């Protein structure tokens, strides 16, 4: 039996509008959430035109001409802006009947390319029971016929499986939201043997170690430690009933381990370092979970991944910004500044603030990244 996708009703009208405006075809991404019982699609996003296509609506006339790299780049940018619990779970194509003869081949290729691009950036690994099917949606612009199939992205030889596509109004209106703030203070040494102070590589290694701490952390939901297998709303149902029509919010505290238990042997390694990277600040995150009897494990997993992705993505943005402004072959110019030694509490912005301090023996660079997780994010880079 194939998977069933419950789709926000407004998406149907959005896709219908695209089918009349763009010929001979248009592509895009499907955004939503997977669960073991059912999948949810709450947004569809058209692939933006490239600079040379703007204004003239110049679109290649064959599906073989689809710009795979452009679509995967779009998927990466969209993925960065999504709050916890949401992901790119499929690709769609709306095309004329003639082009749709090769529609599934094009969709299959795009789905695996997009998943490969997104997986490469992750600092976490999917669990064994996690859903690995991704949706391939094709719509005929002439007949409006909708065909949905899925591919298992964990299996390169996966063949298409039929799936149901069902529209539903107010699909995510009463989803559950979990908020948390995590204080970050990560010290990453730069080995003297590391060529040219490979900041990006060293930072990623440091973030990998930190992400394992987040994975092993204890999460208090509204002040309580809950068993993974229990329903997230188990205690609230008796108090409030099932009449909620708006999102319900839960406050989450993250407790990280200061040291390993006595059963773990610890070792110390002495390494010669010529500098260090410090990541300090506060990351405010939010994750959304469907309201179909969600388990605590689902909610905690979504929040953990949002914490890890948020910090990792802001670091990626920093290095991309440095490459764009300084050039890939130009050394980064770092000017010394004086550290603030007072005990003034950190000022926290409305949505999320990340203060990145890159400290080397030459000096310090400060960069701040601010993310608005609902739909947009901004990034500011400062160099004194």
VEXDREN-2710 file (C-alpha; in Angstrom, 1 decimal):
% VEXDREN-2710
k/r/px/py/pz
1/UNK/0.0/0.0/0.0
2/UNK/1.4/3.4/-1.0
3/UNK/1.7/6.5/1.2
4/UNK/-1.0/9.1/1.6
5/UNK/-0.2/12.8/1.4
6/UNK/-2.6/15.2/3.2
7/UNK/-2.2/18.5/1.4
8/UNK/-3.1/22.1/2.4
9/UNK/-6.1/23.0/0.3
10/UNK/-4.6/26.4/-0.8
11/UNK/-1.8/24.5/-2.6
12/UNK/-4.3/23.1/-5.1
13/UNK/-5.2/26.7/-6.2
14/UNK/-1.5/27.7/-6.2
15/UNK/-0.6/24.8/-8.5
16/UNK/-3.6/25.5/-10.8
17/UNK/-2.5/29.1/-11.2
18/UNK/1.0/28.0/-12.1
19/UNK/-0.3/25.7/-14.8
20/UNK/-2.0/28.6/-16.6
21/UNK/0.9/31.1/-16.2
22/UNK/3.9/29.0/-17.2
23/UNK/4.3/27.0/-20.3
24/UNK/5.5/24.5/-21.4
25/UNK/6.4/23.5/-17.9
26/UNK/7.3/24.7/-14.4
27/UNK/9.0/22.9/-11.5
28/UNK/9.1/23.4/-7.7
29/UNK/9.4/22.0/-4.3
30/UNK/7.0/20.4/-1.8
31/UNK/7.4/21.4/1.8
32/UNK/5.9/19.5/4.7
33/UNK/6.4/16.8/7.4
34/UNK/6.7/13.0/7.3
35/UNK/5.5/10.6/10.0
36/UNK/5.1/6.9/10.2
37/UNK/1.3/7.0/9.7
38/UNK/0.8/9.8/7.2
39/UNK/2.6/12.7/5.4
40/UNK/1.7/16.4/5.3
41/UNK/2.3/18.9/2.5
42/UNK/1.7/22.5/3.8
43/UNK/3.5/24.5/1.1
44/UNK/4.5/24.3/-2.6
45/UNK/7.3/26.6/-3.9
46/UNK/8.0/27.3/-7.5
47/UNK/11.6/27.2/-8.7
48/UNK/12.6/30.8/-9.2
49/UNK/13.7/31.8/-12.7
50/UNK/17.4/32.4/-13.3
51/UNK/18.6/36.0/-13.9
52/UNK/18.6/35.6/-17.7
53/UNK/15.1/34.2/-17.6
54/UNK/13.5/37.1/-15.7
55/UNK/11.1/39.3/-17.5
56/UNK/10.9/37.2/-20.7
57/UNK/9.6/33.9/-19.1
58/UNK/12.1/32.1/-21.2
59/UNK/11.8/28.4/-20.3
60/UNK/13.5/25.5/-22.1
61/UNK/11.1/23.5/-24.2
62/UNK/12.3/20.1/-23.1
63/UNK/12.4/18.4/-19.7
64/UNK/15.9/17.2/-20.6
65/UNK/16.9/20.9/-20.4
66/UNK/15.9/21.2/-16.7
67/UNK/18.7/22.9/-14.7
68/UNK/19.3/20.3/-12.0
69/UNK/22.0/22.3/-10.2
70/UNK/19.7/25.4/-10.0
71/UNK/16.9/23.4/-8.5
72/UNK/19.1/21.7/-5.9
73/UNK/20.5/25.1/-4.9
74/UNK/17.0/26.4/-4.5
75/UNK/16.2/23.4/-2.3
76/UNK/19.2/24.1/-0.1
77/UNK/18.2/27.8/0.3
78/UNK/14.6/26.8/1.2
79/UNK/15.8/24.2/3.6
80/UNK/17.9/26.7/5.5
81/UNK/14.8/28.9/6.1
82/UNK/12.5/26.1/7.4
83/UNK/11.7/25.8/11.1
84/UNK/12.2/22.5/12.9
85/UNK/9.9/19.6/11.8
86/UNK/9.6/20.8/8.2
87/UNK/11.6/19.6/5.3
88/UNK/11.7/19.4/1.5
89/UNK/9.7/16.2/1.0
90/UNK/9.3/16.2/-2.8
91/UNK/9.4/17.8/-6.2
92/UNK/6.6/18.8/-8.6
93/UNK/6.4/19.3/-12.3
94/UNK/3.5/20.9/-14.2
95/UNK/3.8/20.4/-17.9
96/UNK/2.0/19.8/-21.2
97/UNK/0.9/16.3/-22.1
98/UNK/3.7/15.9/-24.6
99/UNK/6.4/16.7/-22.1
100/UNK/4.9/14.6/-19.3
101/UNK/5.7/11.4/-21.3
102/UNK/9.2/11.8/-19.7
103/UNK/7.9/13.5/-16.5
104/UNK/8.6/10.6/-14.1
105/UNK/12.2/10.2/-15.3
106/UNK/12.9/13.9/-14.8
107/UNK/11.2/13.9/-11.3
108/UNK/13.2/10.8/-10.2
109/UNK/16.4/12.4/-11.2
110/UNK/15.5/15.6/-9.4
111/UNK/14.4/13.9/-6.2
112/UNK/17.7/12.0/-5.8
113/UNK/19.8/15.1/-6.6
114/UNK/17.9/17.3/-4.1
115/UNK/18.2/14.7/-1.4
116/UNK/21.9/14.2/-2.0
117/UNK/22.5/17.9/-1.8
118/UNK/20.5/18.3/1.5
119/UNK/22.1/15.2/3.1
120/UNK/25.6/16.4/2.4
121/UNK/25.0/19.4/4.7
122/UNK/23.5/17.6/7.6
123/UNK/25.4/17.0/10.9
124/UNK/22.8/14.4/12.0
125/UNK/21.9/11.0/10.7
126/UNK/18.4/9.7/10.1
127/UNK/17.0/7.0/12.3
128/UNK/16.3/3.5/11.0
129/UNK/12.5/3.9/11.4
130/UNK/12.5/7.3/9.7
131/UNK/10.4/7.7/6.5
132/UNK/12.8/7.9/3.5
133/UNK/10.1/8.1/0.8
134/UNK/10.0/11.4/-1.2
135/UNK/7.1/12.6/-3.3
136/UNK/7.2/13.0/-7.1
137/UNK/4.1/15.0/-8.2
138/UNK/3.2/15.6/-11.9
139/UNK/0.3/17.7/-13.1
140/UNK/-0.9/17.9/-16.7
141/UNK/-1.5/21.6/-17.6
142/UNK/-4.1/20.7/-20.1
143/UNK/-6.3/18.1/-18.3
144/UNK/-5.3/19.1/-14.7
145/UNK/-4.7/15.4/-13.9
146/UNK/-2.6/14.8/-10.8
147/UNK/-0.3/11.8/-10.5
148/UNK/1.7/11.3/-7.2
149/UNK/4.4/8.7/-6.8
150/UNK/7.1/8.2/-4.2
151/UNK/10.8/7.1/-4.4
152/UNK/12.8/5.7/-1.5
153/UNK/15.9/8.0/-1.5
154/UNK/17.8/5.5/0.7
155/UNK/17.7/3.0/-2.3
156/UNK/19.4/4.3/-5.5
157/UNK/17.6/1.6/-7.4
158/UNK/14.2/2.5/-6.0
159/UNK/11.3/2.3/-8.4
160/UNK/8.2/4.5/-8.3
161/UNK/5.3/3.6/-5.9
162/UNK/1.8/5.0/-6.2
163/UNK/0.7/7.5/-3.6
164/UNK/-2.6/9.2/-2.7
165/UNK/-2.8/13.0/-2.9
166/UNK/-5.7/14.4/-0.7
167/UNK/-6.5/18.0/-0.1
168/UNK/-7.6/19.2/3.4
169/UNK/-8.5/22.7/4.7
170/UNK/-6.7/24.2/7.7
171/UNK/-4.3/21.3/7.7
172/UNK/-1.6/22.8/10.0
173/UNK/-3.9/25.3/11.9
174/UNK/-3.6/23.4/15.2
175/UNK/-0.1/22.0/14.9
176/UNK/2.0/21.9/18.0
177/UNK/5.0/24.3/18.4
178/UNK/8.0/23.8/20.7
179/UNK/10.3/26.7/21.6
180/UNK/13.7/26.7/23.2
181/UNK/16.8/28.8/23.6
182/UNK/20.2/27.2/23.7
183/UNK/23.3/29.1/24.9
184/UNK/26.3/28.3/22.7
185/UNK/29.9/28.5/23.8
186/UNK/32.0/26.3/21.5
187/UNK/35.8/26.4/21.5
188/UNK/37.5/24.9/18.4
189/UNK/41.3/24.7/18.3
190/UNK/43.1/25.2/15.0
191/UNK/46.0/22.7/14.7
192/UNK/49.4/24.1/13.7
193/UNK/49.5/21.3/11.1
194/UNK/46.2/22.4/9.5
195/UNK/47.1/24.0/6.2
196/UNK/46.2/27.7/5.9
197/UNK/43.9/27.6/8.9
198/UNK/41.1/25.8/7.1
199/UNK/38.4/27.6/9.1
200/UNK/35.4/25.9/7.4
201/UNK/36.7/22.4/7.8
202/UNK/37.8/23.0/11.4
203/UNK/34.5/24.6/12.3
204/UNK/32.5/21.7/10.8
205/UNK/34.6/19.2/12.9
206/UNK/33.9/21.3/16.0
207/UNK/30.2/21.4/15.2
208/UNK/30.1/17.7/14.7
209/UNK/31.3/17.2/18.3
210/UNK/28.9/19.8/19.6
211/UNK/25.9/18.2/17.7
212/UNK/26.6/14.9/19.5
213/UNK/26.2/16.8/22.8
214/UNK/22.8/18.1/21.6
215/UNK/21.7/14.6/20.6
216/UNK/22.6/13.3/24.1
217/UNK/20.9/16.2/25.9
218/UNK/17.8/15.9/28.1
219/UNK/14.8/17.9/27.0
220/UNK/12.3/19.2/29.5
221/UNK/8.9/19.9/27.9
222/UNK/7.0/22.4/30.1
223/UNK/9.3/21.5/32.9
224/UNK/8.8/17.7/32.6
225/UNK/10.9/14.8/31.3
226/UNK/8.6/12.7/29.2
227/UNK/9.1/9.2/27.9
228/UNK/9.8/9.0/24.2
229/UNK/6.9/6.7/23.5
230/UNK/4.2/8.8/25.2
231/UNK/1.9/11.1/23.3
232/UNK/3.1/14.7/23.4
233/UNK/-0.4/16.0/24.5
234/UNK/-1.1/13.2/26.9
235/UNK/-1.3/15.5/30.0
236/UNK/-2.9/18.4/28.2
237/UNK/-5.8/16.4/26.7
238/UNK/-7.4/15.8/30.1
239/UNK/-7.2/19.5/30.9
240/UNK/-8.2/21.1/27.7
241/UNK/-10.0/18.5/25.6
242/UNK/-9.7/18.5/21.8
243/UNK/-11.3/21.8/21.0
244/UNK/-8.1/23.8/20.1
245/UNK/-8.2/25.5/16.7
246/UNK/-4.9/27.3/16.9
247/UNK/-1.3/26.3/17.4
248/UNK/-0.4/25.1/20.9
249/UNK/3.0/26.2/22.3
250/UNK/5.3/24.3/24.6
251/UNK/8.4/25.7/26.4
252/UNK/11.4/23.4/26.2
253/UNK/14.6/23.5/28.3
254/UNK/17.7/21.8/27.0
255/UNK/20.1/20.2/29.5
256/UNK/23.4/19.3/28.1
257/UNK/25.8/17.0/29.9
258/UNK/28.9/18.6/31.4
259/UNK/30.9/15.4/31.5
260/UNK/30.6/11.8/30.6
261/UNK/29.4/9.2/33.1
262/UNK/31.8/7.2/35.2
263/UNK/31.3/4.2/32.8
264/UNK/33.1/6.1/30.0
265/UNK/36.9/6.3/29.9
266/UNK/38.2/9.7/29.0
267/UNK/41.5/10.5/27.4
268/UNK/43.5/13.7/26.9
269/UNK/45.4/14.5/23.8
270/UNK/48.0/17.3/23.6
271/UNK/48.1/19.0/20.3
272/UNK/50.0/22.0/19.1
273/UNK/47.6/24.8/18.0
274/UNK/48.2/28.2/16.4
275/UNK/44.8/29.6/16.9
276/UNK/41.2/28.9/17.8
277/UNK/37.6/29.5/16.8
278/UNK/35.0/30.5/19.4
279/UNK/31.3/30.3/18.7
280/UNK/29.3/32.1/21.4
281/UNK/25.8/33.3/21.8
282/UNK/22.2/32.2/22.1
283/UNK/20.2/30.3/19.5
284/UNK/16.4/30.5/19.7
285/UNK/14.6/27.7/17.9
286/UNK/11.1/26.5/17.1
287/UNK/9.9/23.2/15.8
288/UNK/6.4/22.2/14.6
289/UNK/4.8/18.8/15.0
290/UNK/1.5/17.5/13.4
291/UNK/-1.5/17.0/15.8
292/UNK/-2.3/13.4/14.9
293/UNK/-1.3/11.9/18.2
294/UNK/2.4/12.9/18.0
295/UNK/4.9/11.1/20.1
296/UNK/7.4/12.9/22.4
297/UNK/10.2/11.3/20.4
298/UNK/9.0/13.1/17.2
299/UNK/8.9/16.5/18.8
300/UNK/12.2/16.2/20.6
301/UNK/13.9/15.0/17.4
302/UNK/12.5/17.9/15.4
303/UNK/13.8/20.4/17.9
304/UNK/17.2/18.8/18.2
305/UNK/17.6/18.9/14.4
306/UNK/16.5/22.6/14.3
307/UNK/19.1/23.5/16.9
308/UNK/21.9/21.7/15.0
309/UNK/20.8/23.0/11.6
310/UNK/20.5/26.6/12.8
311/UNK/24.0/26.9/14.0
312/UNK/25.5/24.9/11.1
313/UNK/23.6/26.9/8.5
314/UNK/24.7/30.3/10.0
315/UNK/28.3/29.1/9.9
316/UNK/27.8/28.1/6.3
317/UNK/26.3/31.5/5.4
318/UNK/29.3/33.2/7.0
319/UNK/31.9/31.3/5.0
320/UNK/29.9/31.7/1.8
321/UNK/29.8/35.5/2.5
322/UNK/33.5/35.6/3.0
323/UNK/34.1/33.7/-0.3
324/UNK/31.8/36.1/-2.1
325/UNK/33.4/39.3/-0.7
326/UNK/37.0/38.2/-0.5
327/UNK/37.1/35.7/-3.4
328/UNK/37.9/32.0/-3.2
329/UNK/41.6/32.4/-3.7
330/UNK/42.1/35.5/-1.5
331/UNK/43.2/35.3/2.1
332/UNK/40.6/36.5/4.6
333/UNK/41.7/39.9/6.0
334/UNK/41.3/39.7/9.8
335/UNK/41.8/42.9/11.9
336/UNK/42.3/42.8/15.7
337/UNK/39.6/44.1/18.0
338/UNK/39.4/44.4/21.8
339/UNK/37.3/41.8/23.6
340/UNK/34.5/43.1/25.9
341/UNK/35.5/41.9/29.3
342/UNK/32.6/43.2/31.3
343/UNK/29.8/41.0/32.6
344/UNK/27.0/42.7/30.7
345/UNK/24.3/40.1/29.9
346/UNK/24.0/39.2/26.2
347/UNK/21.1/41.1/24.4
348/UNK/18.8/38.6/22.8
349/UNK/16.9/39.5/19.6
350/UNK/13.2/38.6/19.0
351/UNK/13.7/35.4/16.9
352/UNK/17.3/34.2/17.1
353/UNK/20.8/35.7/17.6
354/UNK/24.1/34.0/16.9
355/UNK/27.3/35.7/17.7
356/UNK/30.2/34.0/15.9
357/UNK/33.7/35.0/17.0
358/UNK/36.5/33.7/14.9
359/UNK/39.6/34.2/17.0
360/UNK/43.1/33.5/15.5
361/UNK/46.6/34.5/16.5
362/UNK/46.3/37.3/14.0
363/UNK/43.1/38.8/15.5
364/UNK/39.4/38.4/15.5
365/UNK/36.5/38.6/13.1
366/UNK/32.9/39.0/14.4
367/UNK/29.9/38.0/12.4
368/UNK/26.3/38.0/13.5
369/UNK/23.6/36.0/11.9
370/UNK/19.9/36.6/12.6
371/UNK/17.3/34.1/11.5
372/UNK/13.5/34.5/11.3
373/UNK/12.5/30.9/11.1
374/UNK/8.9/31.3/9.8
375/UNK/9.7/32.3/6.3
376/UNK/12.8/34.6/6.0
377/UNK/16.2/35.1/7.4
378/UNK/18.8/37.9/7.2
379/UNK/22.6/37.8/7.7
380/UNK/24.9/40.6/8.7
381/UNK/28.6/40.5/8.5
382/UNK/30.8/43.0/10.4
383/UNK/34.6/43.4/10.1
384/UNK/36.5/46.1/12.0
END
